[in-house]
Structure formats: structure tokens, C-alpha cells
């Protein structure tokens, strides 16, 4: 959640992510590839706040992530999709352009953190 100052409790932008992943252990005839793990995003939910009249789900962004192996390129593509998907307005707390940039940055961070938490639990 990004806000201007501690006294103001109204968010400029809010992003939340929930990620579940699956992994397959693959055995191979090639010695250095035995027991490699194929990890992919099984399901993902992303919520965006303060960038539309009501909180919204970033369904196009979720579709990009779902079923793919997590990585930097995938996260970059997802944050661009979230940037395009939100519909912020200009108001006294922030401009629409700044909110779009924050959505991109915070979406990437939220999804990356959720992926890391899943990896730590495995």
C-alpha cells in the first residue's frame, strides 16, 4: 500500500497477490539434468485498490501469469498488463499517471514476494 504520509490513511494505490504453484520432478537420461524441478504458477489472484471506482481484480494480468514458469520476463509482462488494466483518476492525492506507474511496480513486487513465500514453504 502506497500513501503520501503517515497521517493520511487513504491509499494512493494498493496491490495484493495470492499465488499457488506446482512443481514436477523430472528425471532425465542426461546426468546433470536428473531430478530437475519444473515449477509453474498454478493459480494467481491479483487485487488492485484505489485505481478504479471500486477495488478490481487484474484478470488479464492473472491470465498472463497462470500456467507459466515464474521469471523476470514473465513478471515484466505482468506488470505491463496491470499498468494497462487499471483505470485510475487524477485527484488531490495523486495523478493517474503516477498511480499507473505504482500499479506496475507494486504488482511486480507483490507477485514476486508471493512466489518467494511459496518457494520457502516447499
C-alpha positions as CSV (number, residue, x, y, z in Angstrom):
1,X,0.0,0.0,0.0
2,X,1.5,3.3,-1.0
3,X,0.3,6.5,0.7
4,X,1.5,10.1,0.9
5,X,2.1,10.4,4.7
6,X,1.5,8.6,7.9
7,X,-1.4,10.7,9.0
8,X,-3.4,10.1,5.8
9,X,-4.9,6.6,5.8
10,X,-6.2,6.8,2.2
11,X,-4.1,4.7,-0.2
12,X,-2.8,6.2,-3.4
13,X,-2.6,2.6,-4.7
14,X,-3.0,-0.9,-3.2
15,X,-2.0,-4.2,-4.7
16,X,-2.4,-7.7,-3.2
17,X,-1.4,-11.0,-4.7
18,X,-2.1,-14.7,-3.9
19,X,-0.1,-17.3,-5.8
20,X,-0.2,-21.1,-5.7
21,X,2.4,-23.1,-7.6
22,X,3.0,-26.7,-8.7
23,X,6.3,-28.5,-9.3
24,X,7.1,-31.6,-11.2
25,X,10.4,-33.5,-10.6
26,X,11.7,-34.6,-14.0
27,X,14.2,-37.4,-14.4
28,X,16.4,-37.4,-17.4
29,X,19.0,-39.6,-19.1
30,X,21.4,-36.7,-19.1
31,X,23.3,-36.9,-15.8
32,X,23.3,-33.2,-14.9
33,X,19.6,-32.9,-15.6
34,X,18.3,-35.6,-13.3
35,X,15.7,-34.6,-10.8
36,X,15.3,-31.1,-12.2
37,X,12.2,-29.4,-10.9
38,X,9.7,-27.7,-13.2
39,X,7.9,-25.0,-11.3
40,X,4.9,-23.2,-12.6
41,X,2.2,-20.9,-11.4
42,X,-0.9,-22.9,-10.8
43,X,-3.2,-20.1,-9.8
44,X,-2.9,-16.4,-9.1
45,X,-5.3,-13.7,-7.8
46,X,-4.3,-10.0,-8.0
47,X,-6.4,-7.2,-6.5
48,X,-5.9,-3.6,-7.2
49,X,-7.2,-0.8,-5.0
50,X,-7.6,3.0,-5.5
51,X,-7.2,2.7,-9.3
52,X,-10.8,2.3,-10.3
53,X,-14.2,3.3,-8.8
54,X,-14.1,0.1,-6.7
55,X,-11.3,-2.4,-6.0
56,X,-10.8,-4.6,-9.0
57,X,-9.2,-8.0,-9.9
58,X,-6.5,-7.8,-12.6
59,X,-7.8,-10.7,-14.6
60,X,-5.8,-10.1,-17.7
61,X,-2.6,-9.9,-15.6
62,X,-3.6,-13.1,-13.8
63,X,-4.1,-14.9,-17.2
64,X,-0.6,-13.9,-18.3
65,X,0.9,-15.5,-15.1
66,X,-1.3,-18.6,-14.8
67,X,0.4,-21.8,-16.0
68,X,3.8,-20.3,-16.7
69,X,7.2,-20.7,-15.1
70,X,8.0,-17.7,-12.8
71,X,10.8,-15.5,-14.0
72,X,11.8,-11.9,-14.6
73,X,10.4,-11.7,-18.2
74,X,7.1,-13.0,-17.0
75,X,6.9,-10.5,-14.1
76,X,7.8,-7.7,-16.5
77,X,5.0,-8.7,-18.9
78,X,2.5,-9.0,-15.9
79,X,3.4,-5.5,-14.6
80,X,2.8,-4.0,-18.1
81,X,-0.6,-5.7,-18.2
82,X,-1.6,-4.4,-14.8
83,X,-0.5,-0.9,-15.9
84,X,-2.9,-1.2,-18.9
85,X,-5.7,-2.8,-16.9
86,X,-6.2,-0.2,-14.2
87,X,-8.3,2.9,-14.7
88,X,-7.1,5.5,-12.2
89,X,-8.1,9.1,-11.9
90,X,-6.4,12.3,-11.1
91,X,-7.3,13.7,-7.6
92,X,-5.7,15.7,-4.8
93,X,-3.6,12.7,-3.6
94,X,-2.1,11.6,-6.9
95,X,-2.2,11.8,-10.7
96,X,-3.5,8.9,-12.8
97,X,-0.1,8.5,-14.5
98,X,1.7,8.1,-11.1
99,X,-0.9,5.6,-10.0
100,X,-0.4,3.6,-13.2
101,X,3.4,3.5,-12.6
102,X,2.8,2.4,-8.9
103,X,0.5,-0.3,-10.0
104,X,3.2,-1.7,-12.3
105,X,5.9,-1.6,-9.6
106,X,3.7,-2.9,-6.8
107,X,2.2,-5.7,-8.9
108,X,5.7,-7.0,-9.7
109,X,6.7,-6.8,-6.1
110,X,3.6,-8.4,-4.7
111,X,3.7,-11.3,-7.2
112,X,7.5,-11.8,-6.6
113,X,7.0,-11.8,-2.9
114,X,4.1,-14.3,-3.1
115,X,6.3,-16.6,-5.3
116,X,9.2,-16.4,-2.8
117,X,6.9,-17.3,0.1
118,X,5.6,-20.3,-1.8
119,X,9.2,-21.4,-2.5
120,X,10.1,-21.1,1.1
121,X,7.2,-23.3,2.2
122,X,8.2,-26.1,-0.2
